[in-house]
Amino acid sequence: MTFFAIGYTVIWLLLLGYTLFIHGQQRKLEKEVELLQELVDERSKGTRR
């Protein structure tokens, strides 16, 4: 029975770690999209002159 408890705990810890990793990657991508949007906005303002 101890092996089941250990296995269950390990699986949940791996799942939590993976979720946190994916969350970090998503935040990086959101920041990059914001930066790209700012660059596009700046360029479109510059061409309207």
Short mmCIF file of the C-alpha atoms (twelve columns), coordinates in Angstrom:
data_MODEL
# 
_entry.id   MODEL 
# 
loop_
_atom_site.group_PDB 
_atom_site.id 
_atom_site.type_symbol 
_atom_site.label_atom_id 
_atom_site.label_alt_id 
_atom_site.label_comp_id 
_atom_site.label_asym_id 
_atom_site.label_seq_id 
_atom_site.Cartn_x 
_atom_site.Cartn_y 
_atom_site.Cartn_z 
_atom_site.pdbx_PDB_model_num 
ATOM 1  C CA . MET A 1  0.000 0.000  0.000   1 
ATOM 2  C CA . THR A 2  2.926 2.319  0.646   1 
ATOM 3  C CA . PHE A 3  4.031 2.026  -2.980  1 
ATOM 4  C CA . PHE A 4  0.634 3.243  -4.154  1 
ATOM 5  C CA . ALA A 5  0.816 6.287  -1.890  1 
ATOM 6  C CA . ILE A 6  4.345 7.098  -3.043  1 
ATOM 7  C CA . GLY A 7  3.415 6.602  -6.692  1 
ATOM 8  C CA . TYR A 8  0.301 8.736  -6.312  1 
ATOM 9  C CA . THR A 9  2.330 11.521 -4.681  1 
ATOM 10 C CA . VAL A 10 5.049 11.373 -7.341  1 
ATOM 11 C CA . ILE A 11 2.502 11.563 -10.157 1 
ATOM 12 C CA . TRP A 12 0.821 14.598 -8.590  1 
ATOM 13 C CA . LEU A 13 4.175 16.324 -8.055  1 
ATOM 14 C CA . LEU A 14 5.150 15.681 -11.679 1 
ATOM 15 C CA . LEU A 15 1.803 17.012 -12.847 1 
ATOM 16 C CA . LEU A 16 2.204 20.126 -10.692 1 
ATOM 17 C CA . GLY A 17 5.739 20.699 -11.989 1 
ATOM 18 C CA . TYR A 18 4.623 20.305 -15.598 1 
ATOM 19 C CA . THR A 19 1.737 22.717 -15.051 1 
ATOM 20 C CA . LEU A 20 4.059 25.320 -13.540 1 
ATOM 21 C CA . PHE A 21 6.506 24.868 -16.427 1 
ATOM 22 C CA . ILE A 22 3.747 25.368 -19.018 1 
ATOM 23 C CA . HIS A 23 2.497 28.427 -17.123 1 
ATOM 24 C CA . GLY A 24 5.978 29.967 -17.231 1 
ATOM 25 C CA . GLN A 25 6.282 29.310 -20.956 1 
ATOM 26 C CA . GLN A 26 2.869 30.880 -21.551 1 
ATOM 27 C CA . ARG A 27 3.866 34.023 -19.648 1 
ATOM 28 C CA . LYS A 28 7.025 34.328 -21.771 1 
ATOM 29 C CA . LEU A 29 4.984 33.997 -24.952 1 
ATOM 30 C CA . GLU A 30 2.462 36.596 -23.775 1 
ATOM 31 C CA . LYS A 31 5.277 39.073 -23.089 1 
ATOM 32 C CA . GLU A 32 6.759 38.403 -26.515 1 
ATOM 33 C CA . VAL A 33 3.387 38.935 -28.198 1 
ATOM 34 C CA . GLU A 34 2.979 42.232 -26.330 1 
ATOM 35 C CA . LEU A 35 6.427 43.361 -27.487 1 
ATOM 36 C CA . LEU A 36 5.674 42.400 -31.075 1 
ATOM 37 C CA . GLN A 37 2.352 44.232 -30.914 1 
ATOM 38 C CA . GLU A 38 4.108 47.372 -29.665 1 
ATOM 39 C CA . LEU A 39 6.621 47.137 -32.514 1 
ATOM 40 C CA . VAL A 40 3.838 46.726 -35.061 1 
ATOM 41 C CA . ASP A 41 1.960 49.689 -33.578 1 
ATOM 42 C CA . GLU A 42 5.097 51.869 -33.693 1 
ATOM 43 C CA . ARG A 43 5.803 50.948 -37.306 1 
ATOM 44 C CA . SER A 44 2.213 51.530 -38.387 1 
ATOM 45 C CA . LYS A 45 2.262 54.981 -36.743 1 
ATOM 46 C CA . GLY A 46 5.513 55.779 -38.521 1 
ATOM 47 C CA . THR A 47 4.155 54.921 -41.968 1 
ATOM 48 C CA . ARG A 48 0.998 57.004 -41.579 1 
ATOM 49 C CA . ARG A 49 2.880 60.301 -41.731 1 
# 
